[in-house]
Amino acid sequence: MTGRSVIQTRSIADAIVEKAAEAGLRSRTEGHADGGWILIDLGHVVAHVFTPDQRQFYNLERLWGRVAEARAEAQ
């Protein structure tokens, strides 16, 4: 997901971690101090929270889109 500012990305990440804890899930967070790209590892799920410029720079959709294409071709 994308926050419009570092303050918003931190707030989104904090809300995810809080809800996960309420559900009894453990989480690890990386990048919170910088706030441009925050990664939240929930075990089986990883959430990425970006500012718009970081999202455009890393372009994870392009990377994971290729994985989906490869899976479809393998089936």
Beta strands, then each sheet from edge to edge (+ up, - down):
strand 1: 28-30
strand 2: 37-41
strand 3: 46-50
sheet 1: 1+ 2- 3+
end
